[in-house]
Amino acid sequence: PDVICAMSSDCHHTFRAPTKEIHSPADIERWTKSQAYSDIMGLVLALNDAAKGKKSSIEYSKSPAVDQLLRLLDRLDRLIDETPPTDQPQRFGNKAFRTWHAQVLKDSEGLVSELLSDEVKGAAVELSQYLTGGFGDATRIDYGTGEGHE
């Protein structure tokens, strides 16, 4: 609703960087009973249903939005090439990930902003956090298991 609201001239929604709100099992229970959780699960299930029976080997035309997302991924891929692995023992992940992640963090709001129409460019401050968070934690060199949403 916020994005739809933000696109109308009579709405004054302000986007903000997300903050972690789940700190305890009670918070998880509250989250799983929330409208936002229900909306997200509904979207995931709808996407799942839409993909059922589709062959992945079929050529599909790409929308301009998909082309923009692919360009964003290409940019992130180039950053990988520009950040070679550090020569080190590999037990807990390569420390070059921190350098790469820092660059993604620095560039993410601009990269996301390029994908958005003028009406919702303000959402980049929120969406960029999800982009960078999706790659894991640079402090722990945790590449992200998908278990949590921070």
C-alpha positions in Angstrom: 0.0 0.0 0.0 2.8 2.5 0.7 4.2 2.3 -2.8 0.7 2.8 -4.3 0.1 5.6 -1.8 3.5 7.2 -2.7 2.5 7.3 -6.3 -0.6 9.4 -5.6 -0.3 13.1 -5.2 -2.4 13.2 -2.0 -0.1 10.9 -0.1 2.9 12.0 1.9 4.6 8.8 2.7 8.3 9.1 3.7 10.5 6.1 3.0 13.2 5.3 5.6 15.9 2.7 6.0 14.6 -0.4 7.6 15.5 -1.3 11.2 15.7 -4.8 12.7 12.6 -5.5 14.7 12.9 -9.2 15.4 14.9 -9.7 18.6 13.2 -12.6 20.4 10.8 -15.5 19.8 7.9 -13.3 20.8 8.8 -10.9 18.0 8.8 -13.8 15.6 5.4 -14.9 16.7 4.1 -11.3 16.4 5.7 -11.1 12.9 4.1 -14.3 11.7 0.7 -13.0 12.7 1.1 -9.6 11.1 -0.6 -8.3 7.9 2.8 -7.7 6.3 3.7 -11.4 6.8 0.4 -12.5 5.3 0.9 -10.1 2.3 4.4 -11.4 1.7 3.4 -15.0 2.0 0.5 -14.4 -0.4 2.9 -12.9 -2.9 5.3 -15.8 -2.7 2.5 -18.3 -3.1 1.1 -16.4 -6.0 4.5 -16.3 -7.7 4.9 -20.0 -7.0 1.6 -20.8 -8.6 2.4 -18.6 -11.6 5.6 -20.5 -12.2 4.1 -24.0 -11.9 4.0 -25.9 -15.2 6.4 -23.4 -16.9 9.4 -24.8 -18.7 12.7 -23.1 -17.9 14.1 -24.0 -21.3 11.6 -21.8 -23.2 12.8 -18.4 -24.4 10.8 -15.6 -22.8 10.9 -11.9 -23.8 12.3 -9.7 -21.2 10.6 -6.6 -20.0 12.5 -3.3 -19.6 12.3 -3.8 -15.8 14.0 -7.2 -16.1 16.7 -5.7 -18.4 17.3 -3.0 -15.7 17.7 -5.7 -13.0 20.1 -7.7 -15.2 22.2 -4.5 -15.7 22.3 -4.1 -11.9 23.4 -7.7 -11.5 26.0 -7.2 -14.2 27.4 -4.2 -12.3 27.6 -6.3 -9.1 29.3 -9.1 -11.1 31.9 -6.6 -12.4 32.5 -5.6 -8.8 33.4 -9.2 -8.1 36.0 -9.1 -10.9 37.4 -5.8 -9.4 37.7 -7.4 -6.0 39.9 -10.5 -6.3 40.0 -13.0 -3.5 42.6 -12.5 -0.8 45.3 -15.2 -0.6 44.4 -16.6 2.8 43.1 -19.8 4.5 39.5 -20.3 3.5 37.9 -21.7 6.7 35.5 -18.8 7.3 35.2 -17.1 3.9 37.5 -14.8 2.0 38.1 -11.4 3.5 37.9 -9.7 0.1 34.1 -10.2 0.6 34.2 -7.3 3.0 35.7 -5.0 0.4 33.2 -6.1 -2.2 30.3 -5.8 0.3 31.5 -2.3 1.3 31.4 -1.2 -2.3 28.0 -2.7 -2.8 26.8 -0.9 0.3 28.3 2.4 -1.0 26.7 2.0 -4.4 23.4 0.3 -3.6 21.1 3.3 -3.1 22.2 4.7 -6.5 21.9 1.3 -8.2 18.4 0.8 -6.8 17.4 4.4 -7.6 18.1 3.8 -11.3 15.5 1.1 -11.3 12.7 3.2 -9.9 10.4 5.7 -11.5 10.5 9.3 -10.2 7.4 8.9 -8.2 9.0 6.2 -5.9 12.7 7.0 -6.1 12.6 7.7 -2.4 12.0 4.0 -1.8 15.7 3.4 -2.8 16.7 4.2 0.8 14.6 1.2 1.9 15.1 -1.2 -1.0 18.9 -0.7 -1.1 19.1 -2.2 2.4 17.3 -5.4 1.2 19.7 -5.6 -1.7 22.8 -5.4 0.4 21.3 -7.6 3.2 20.6 -10.3 0.6 24.3 -10.8 0.2 25.0 -11.5 3.8 27.0 -10.0 6.7 30.4 -8.5 5.9 31.4 -8.5 9.6 31.0 -12.2 10.0 31.7 -12.9 6.4 28.4 -14.7 6.3 27.2 -14.9 2.7 23.6 -15.2 3.7 21.6 -18.4 4.3 18.2 -16.9 3.7 17.2 -17.8 7.2 16.6 -14.4 8.6 15.4 -11.0 7.4 17.2 -8.1 8.9 
